[in-house]
Amino acid sequence: MRICILSARFPPQRCGVGDYTCFLATALAQVGHEVDVLTGVGELDELLYPVPRNVHIHRVISKWGVSGLADMLAHLRRLRPQLLLIQYAPHAFHRRGITFAVNLLPIVVRTFFDISVATNFHELYIPFGNTLKRILGSLWQRAMVVLMAFGSDTLSVTAPAWQLRLRRLGIGKSTPVIPVGSNVPLSHFDQLERDRFRKQLLNGSVGLVLVGFGALHDRDVPAVLFGLKRLKTELPVKLIWIGGGSPDREHTLRITEAMRQNGLGDNDVIWVGELSHPEISRLLFACDLMVLPFNDGISSRRTSAITAFQHGLPLLTTFGPHRESCFIHGENSYLTPIGDRQGFAEGLVELSRSSALRSRLAQGGRALYRSHFAWDVIAERISDWAVNATELGRSVSPTIPEDNRDLSSSRFGP
């Protein structure tokens, strides 16, 4: 099958959805599909992000607004895929999340082309806030989700919580959950290099190296810092935080204050910022435990947690009211309630004292990764879903006579 994946971003841009698109395209190609990726203008990095021969990257879309709609359609007319697979996250297509053209695209494509359209929702909309601007933005994003959902032949989501939200918006289409995979390919890190690195981190002592990963704004970093203070009384310990995004002033001040309150300094925490995927992988292999206190709890859309499973790192994280059944406390992860900083600290101490528990979580995490989150598993699921989408599209899409399929003279032409 010829599949065109539409994504606002693509590596080497720093974007989880862009990374997902790259690895998904490769996985789909490896199970036999011909894949085009239609994405924004920019450079490629074929050294860090190689793709198979049957994956074609088209970095050609300069605008994602209404003025860019004709350009998107012109390229789709040229590529003529059987399926258009849209990777949707509103803030990827517009920095404030105020989208329209991409939401209208499924209806237009199904009207003028013999192409089935499937939309994979990575995110839906922002919650209502306490300002008029926030309320209007949330209402607009909800309306755009409805427009996109009703215009698409079929839908999928990356987390069960999104299923519930779509139903609350009145969308009754079947919407399977297809989880995300790890965006960090495994890199080699030999034991001598690992031991040398750990000795430098712990000043020659035998202790524990913790690692946090990802955006600071949606993780309860002060909970980690509180636990780190507790752990320092028992053994040498170091926390490394990878990435972090661009936190606003409020989050930066909150973390600075938490460092001060817990008596922590530069010798306790290393904020390494953005790294390449090979550097991240090697660093993860040098650590003992990943700490991810998500503000909304772990879910199948959390690539940082999935990366921990992939690398065999025991995971200490949080769960919310909609915990997915695949995450099992004591078997593949150590789970504490969101907002319970005392419980998170106690979990950290328990894990530091029990190498057997850490080993059990690491093995369980690897098994969960192989069964649910490996890219070949995801590709097979999406491949089956894509076949269903094209069959559904053929049953409902307008039939365009063969001699009228060249739309070069239409108003959507280049």
WOTA-V85234 format. One record per residue. N is the residue number from 0. RES is the residue in three letters. SS is DSSP state (a for helix, b for strand, c for the rest). PSI is psi in whole degrees, 0 to 359 (* if undefined). D_FIRST is the distance of its C-alpha to the first C-alpha in whole Angstrom. Layout:
BEGIN
N:RES:SS:PSI:D_FIRST
N:RES:SS:PSI:D_FIRST
END
This chain:
BEGIN
0:MET:c:143:0
1:ARG:b:117:4
2:ILE:b:133:6
3:CYS:b:119:10
4:ILE:b:124:12
5:LEU:b:123:16
6:SER:c:138:19
7:ALA:c:329:22
8:ARG:c:162:23
9:PHE:c:147:22
10:PRO:c:147:24
11:PRO:c:14:27
12:GLN:c:143:28
13:ARG:c:102:29
14:CYS:c:128:27
15:GLY:a:321:26
16:VAL:a:324:23
17:GLY:a:316:22
18:ASP:a:315:22
19:TYR:a:315:20
20:THR:a:318:17
21:CYS:a:310:18
22:PHE:a:326:18
23:LEU:a:316:15
24:ALA:a:316:13
25:THR:a:315:14
26:ALA:a:320:14
27:LEU:a:322:10
28:ALA:a:323:10
29:GLN:a:341:12
30:VAL:c:10:10
31:GLY:c:2:8
32:HIS:c:154:5
33:GLU:b:122:6
34:VAL:b:129:8
35:ASP:b:141:11
36:VAL:b:118:14
37:LEU:b:116:16
38:THR:b:182:20
39:GLY:b:160:23
40:VAL:c:152:26
41:GLY:c:184:27
42:GLU:c:159:27
43:LEU:c:156:25
44:ASP:c:88:26
45:GLU:c:347:24
46:LEU:c:310:27
47:LEU:c:334:27
48:TYR:c:68:23
49:PRO:c:148:21
50:VAL:c:154:18
51:PRO:c:169:16
52:ARG:c:331:15
53:ASN:c:21:11
54:VAL:b:127:12
55:HIS:b:120:14
56:ILE:b:125:17
57:HIS:b:96:18
58:ARG:b:82:22
59:VAL:b:348:23
60:ILE:b:115:23
61:SER:c:338:27
62:LYS:c:140:28
63:TRP:c:4:26
64:GLY:c:190:29
65:VAL:a:324:29
66:SER:a:342:30
67:GLY:a:358:27
68:LEU:a:318:25
69:ALA:a:323:25
70:ASP:a:316:24
71:MET:a:314:21
72:LEU:a:323:20
73:ALA:a:318:21
74:HIS:a:324:18
75:LEU:a:322:15
76:ARG:a:322:16
77:ARG:a:319:16
78:LEU:a:326:13
79:ARG:c:57:11
80:PRO:c:161:8
81:GLN:c:330:7
82:LEU:b:132:8
83:LEU:b:120:11
84:LEU:b:108:12
85:ILE:b:127:16
86:GLN:b:107:18
87:TYR:b:123:22
88:ALA:c:117:25
89:PRO:a:323:28
90:HIS:a:351:30
91:ALA:a:327:27
92:PHE:a:343:27
93:HIS:c:133:30
94:ARG:c:336:33
95:ARG:c:2:35
96:GLY:c:15:32
97:ILE:c:89:33
98:THR:c:161:29
99:PHE:c:311:29
100:ALA:a:314:26
101:VAL:a:332:23
102:ASN:a:329:24
103:LEU:a:337:24
104:LEU:a:315:21
105:PRO:a:317:19
106:ILE:a:316:22
107:VAL:a:316:22
108:VAL:a:316:18
109:ARG:a:338:18
110:THR:a:320:21
111:PHE:a:350:20
112:PHE:c:155:17
113:ASP:c:63:14
114:ILE:c:129:12
115:SER:b:149:12
116:VAL:b:127:14
117:ALA:b:139:14
118:THR:b:129:17
119:ASN:b:114:18
120:PHE:b:113:22
121:HIS:c:324:23
122:GLU:c:160:27
123:LEU:c:296:28
124:TYR:c:161:32
125:ILE:c:152:35
126:PRO:c:160:38
127:PHE:c:140:41
128:GLY:c:199:43
129:ASN:c:17:47
130:THR:c:153:47
131:LEU:a:320:46
132:LYS:a:317:43
133:ARG:a:318:42
134:ILE:a:314:42
135:LEU:a:321:40
136:GLY:a:319:38
137:SER:a:319:37
138:LEU:a:317:37
139:TRP:a:314:35
140:GLN:a:324:32
141:ARG:a:316:32
142:ALA:a:322:32
143:MET:a:328:29
144:VAL:a:316:27
145:VAL:a:315:28
146:LEU:a:314:27
147:MET:a:319:23
148:ALA:a:316:23
149:PHE:a:335:24
150:GLY:a:340:22
151:SER:c:150:18
152:ASP:c:320:17
153:THR:b:162:17
154:LEU:b:157:18
155:SER:b:164:19
156:VAL:b:163:22
157:THR:c:357:23
158:ALA:c:147:26
159:PRO:a:329:28
160:ALA:a:328:30
161:TRP:a:328:28
162:GLN:a:312:27
163:LEU:a:318:31
164:ARG:a:323:31
165:LEU:a:319:28
166:ARG:a:322:30
167:ARG:a:336:34
168:LEU:c:1:32
169:GLY:c:16:32
170:ILE:c:113:28
171:GLY:c:4:27
172:LYS:c:148:23
173:SER:c:129:22
174:THR:b:89:22
175:PRO:b:152:21
176:VAL:b:119:22
177:ILE:c:107:19
178:PRO:c:167:22
179:VAL:c:162:22
180:GLY:c:181:22
181:SER:c:138:25
182:ASN:c:11:25
183:VAL:c:97:27
184:PRO:c:147:26
185:LEU:c:135:29
186:SER:c:154:31
187:HIS:c:136:34
188:PHE:c:102:38
189:ASP:c:164:41
190:GLN:a:322:43
191:LEU:a:317:46
192:GLU:a:319:44
193:ARG:a:312:44
194:ASP:a:319:47
195:ARG:a:318:49
196:PHE:a:316:46
197:ARG:a:322:48
198:LYS:a:321:51
199:GLN:a:318:51
200:LEU:a:318:50
201:LEU:c:14:52
202:ASN:c:40:55
203:GLY:c:356:56
204:SER:c:166:56
205:VAL:c:119:54
206:GLY:c:207:52
207:LEU:b:135:49
208:VAL:b:117:46
209:LEU:b:153:44
210:VAL:b:133:41
211:GLY:b:159:40
212:PHE:b:127:36
213:GLY:c:189:35
214:ALA:c:137:36
215:LEU:c:337:40
216:HIS:c:337:40
217:ASP:c:22:38
218:ARG:b:141:40
219:ASP:c:73:43
220:VAL:a:321:44
221:PRO:a:332:48
222:ALA:a:321:48
223:VAL:a:318:46
224:LEU:a:324:50
225:PHE:a:316:52
226:GLY:a:324:51
227:LEU:a:321:51
228:LYS:a:316:55
229:ARG:a:317:55
230:LEU:a:329:53
231:LYS:a:336:56
232:THR:c:350:59
233:GLU:c:326:57
234:LEU:c:164:56
235:PRO:c:134:55
236:VAL:b:148:51
237:LYS:b:139:49
238:LEU:b:129:46
239:ILE:b:130:44
240:TRP:b:121:41
241:ILE:b:134:38
242:GLY:b:222:37
243:GLY:c:345:38
244:GLY:c:212:37
245:SER:c:80:39
246:PRO:c:147:42
247:ASP:c:177:44
248:ARG:a:323:48
249:GLU:a:313:48
250:HIS:a:323:46
251:THR:a:315:47
252:LEU:a:323:51
253:ARG:a:319:50
254:ILE:a:319:49
255:THR:a:317:52
256:GLU:a:322:54
257:ALA:a:322:53
258:MET:a:315:53
259:ARG:a:314:57
260:GLN:a:328:57
261:ASN:c:6:56
262:GLY:c:35:58
263:LEU:c:149:55
264:GLY:c:193:55
265:ASP:c:338:53
266:ASN:c:347:54
267:ASP:c:326:52
268:VAL:b:134:49
269:ILE:b:117:47
270:TRP:b:103:44
271:VAL:b:348:42
272:GLY:b:205:40
273:GLU:c:137:36
274:LEU:c:160:35
275:SER:c:160:32
276:HIS:a:316:30
277:PRO:a:323:32
278:GLU:a:320:35
279:ILE:a:314:34
280:SER:a:314:33
281:ARG:a:321:36
282:LEU:a:320:38
283:LEU:a:322:37
284:PHE:a:340:38
285:ALA:c:353:41
286:CYS:c:166:42
287:ASP:c:333:43
288:LEU:b:135:41
289:MET:b:136:39
290:VAL:b:118:41
291:LEU:b:84:38
292:PRO:c:80:41
293:PHE:b:139:38
294:ASN:c:333:40
295:ASP:c:7:37
296:GLY:c:159:37
297:ILE:c:148:34
298:SER:c:172:31
299:SER:c:359:27
300:ARG:c:3:26
301:ARG:c:96:29
302:THR:a:332:27
303:SER:a:318:31
304:ALA:a:319:32
305:ILE:a:325:29
306:THR:a:324:29
307:ALA:a:314:33
308:PHE:a:315:31
309:GLN:a:320:29
310:HIS:c:4:32
311:GLY:c:30:35
312:LEU:c:126:37
313:PRO:b:143:39
314:LEU:b:126:38
315:LEU:b:119:41
316:THR:b:188:39
317:THR:b:157:40
318:PHE:b:149:39
319:GLY:c:195:39
320:PRO:c:342:39
321:HIS:c:47:36
322:ARG:c:134:35
323:GLU:c:145:32
324:SER:c:341:33
325:CYS:c:342:31
326:PHE:c:108:34
327:ILE:c:121:37
328:HIS:b:131:40
329:GLY:c:351:42
330:GLU:c:310:39
331:ASN:c:358:36
332:SER:b:160:38
333:TYR:b:116:41
334:LEU:b:133:41
335:THR:b:154:44
336:PRO:b:146:44
337:ILE:c:140:43
338:GLY:c:353:46
339:ASP:c:84:48
340:ARG:a:325:49
341:GLN:a:316:52
342:GLY:a:323:50
343:PHE:a:317:47
344:ALA:a:320:50
345:GLU:a:323:51
346:GLY:a:321:48
347:LEU:a:318:48
348:VAL:a:316:51
349:GLU:a:316:50
350:LEU:a:326:47
351:SER:a:331:49
352:ARG:a:343:52
353:SER:c:99:50
354:SER:a:331:48
355:ALA:a:320:47
356:LEU:a:318:45
357:ARG:a:319:43
358:SER:a:320:42
359:ARG:a:317:41
360:LEU:a:322:39
361:ALA:a:315:37
362:GLN:a:318:36
363:GLY:a:323:35
364:GLY:a:318:33
365:ARG:a:317:31
366:ALA:a:319:31
367:LEU:a:319:29
368:TYR:a:312:27
369:ARG:a:326:26
370:SER:a:333:25
371:HIS:a:324:24
372:PHE:a:358:23
373:ALA:c:146:22
374:TRP:a:329:18
375:ASP:a:325:17
376:VAL:a:315:18
377:ILE:a:318:17
378:ALA:a:319:13
379:GLU:a:319:13
380:ARG:a:317:14
381:ILE:a:326:12
382:SER:a:314:9
383:ASP:a:317:11
384:TRP:a:320:12
385:ALA:a:319:9
386:VAL:a:316:8
387:ASN:a:322:12
388:ALA:a:317:12
389:THR:a:324:10
390:GLU:a:319:12
391:LEU:a:319:15
392:GLY:a:321:14
393:ARG:a:332:14
394:SER:a:341:17
395:VAL:a:343:19
396:SER:c:149:18
397:PRO:c:144:20
398:THR:c:124:19
399:ILE:c:122:20
400:PRO:c:144:21
401:GLU:a:321:20
402:ASP:a:357:23
403:ASN:a:10:23
404:ARG:c:347:19
405:ASP:c:107:21
406:LEU:c:25:23
407:SER:c:337:24
408:SER:c:2:28
409:SER:c:171:27
410:ARG:c:353:28
411:PHE:c:5:25
412:GLY:c:170:25
413:PRO:c:*:26
END
